[in-house]
């Protein structure tokens, strides 16, 4: 019908939401882990460090009270020492599973294991 | 192009229509190429417009001929004919063409070109992501999946909308394909 408005049909909406659901599922899978080498994100008062879980590293994270020492080894991460009073973070021990975390509130240090290594690709081909 | 030997076995008129549609693809690919993109995967997919219209109007063989010409033309414009990008474009376009044609035939009349376009873009983008996953980036390829797919959803919806408008309003199309409104096409 020349001149008539575009009629969007019911099935168009169905397809749109179908596509949206697929995108949602892939996004959820991407951002909430599910495969890949887990990574460790160490957030300090003035920066963030990201290590793959299978790396070996000792990180001195500066905070308002001093350095919190975080060690990554044998596929787990733990806080070795902390200048805070309670030492809750040291007592937490080792964590290794995605979603687990260690926090030191007084020294503003947050250590979390995440589901996937956060490599940023340079580009995608068209 | 009214030659005696007829490689695609169709009337000469259909052949010249395929050539014309391919030329429009080439033109739109160059328009798309000169539009600056903030990120490499943010693209519009303008060159797919003639394909959307061809879904109803061309027989299967001519549709895939047009698809092949579009892939080739696009690669020439972008200068990616002998790069890995071409593989992505080839596989993505073939997947999207097959899905769109199948969906159009199966759902004939119950969707507009918007739904078909969205399905095509989804197919193309998923295939390209799988290729990126296994050929280039590894698992981290999925990290770009959400924005890539979302942009594809929006741009394909807009493109389908434009194609539908053109399909509804073009008098030229009606002149070239007088029986296009008949519900049972090929």
Interface residues (C-beta under 8 A of the other chain):
Chain A: X1 X2 X3 X4 X6 X7 X8 X9 X10 X11 X12 X14 X15 X16 X19 X20 X22 X23 X26 X27 X29 X30 X31 X35 X36 X116 X117 X118 X119 X120 X121 X123 X124 X125 X126
Chain B: X40 X41 X43 X78 X84 X85 X88 X89 X107 X110 X111 X112 X114 X115 X118 X119 X122 X126 X128 X132 X136 X137 X139 X140 X141 X142 X143 X144 X145 X146 X148 X149 X150 X153 X157 X161 X164 X165 X168 X169 X170 X171 X174
